[in-house]
Amino acid sequence: MARTSYASQKTRLEKEKAKIEKQLQTLQAKQRKPVITSIVRSMRDYGITPEEIAAVFDRKSASRPATAAPRKAASGAKRVIPPKYRHPETKAEWTGRGKPPRWVSDAEASGVSRDTFLIEKTA
């Protein structure tokens, strides 16, 4: 079995990629035709002009870029999470969320339970 070089494999794969991209474009064109026909038919039925569509389309695309993600409503101030763990010597604190700090990881690696750093709740 003959060994193929990197360059020949790359060339072959690029040709396959171009062929597949052309097939995708053809498929997309076939799928778009009935949709466009339906839109034109609806525009004629309701007497909508292309200028009206363009005006609405331009207005919506100008207000927010198409690539921007939808915005979430402002929730005001962020809620402060009280710490759940405290290092007895350095008094470093951790809420228990996210990646544990190094002092917790190091203690667990040496066999100390995470529960030894729990902050006792006072009522």
Protein Blocks (a to p, Z undefined) as FASTA:
>chain_A
ZZddfklmmmmmmmmmmmmmmmmmmmmmmmmmmmmmmmmmmmmmnopafklmmmmmmmmm
mmpcfkbccddddebjadddddfbdcfklopacehiajddfklmmmmmnopafklmpccd
dZZ
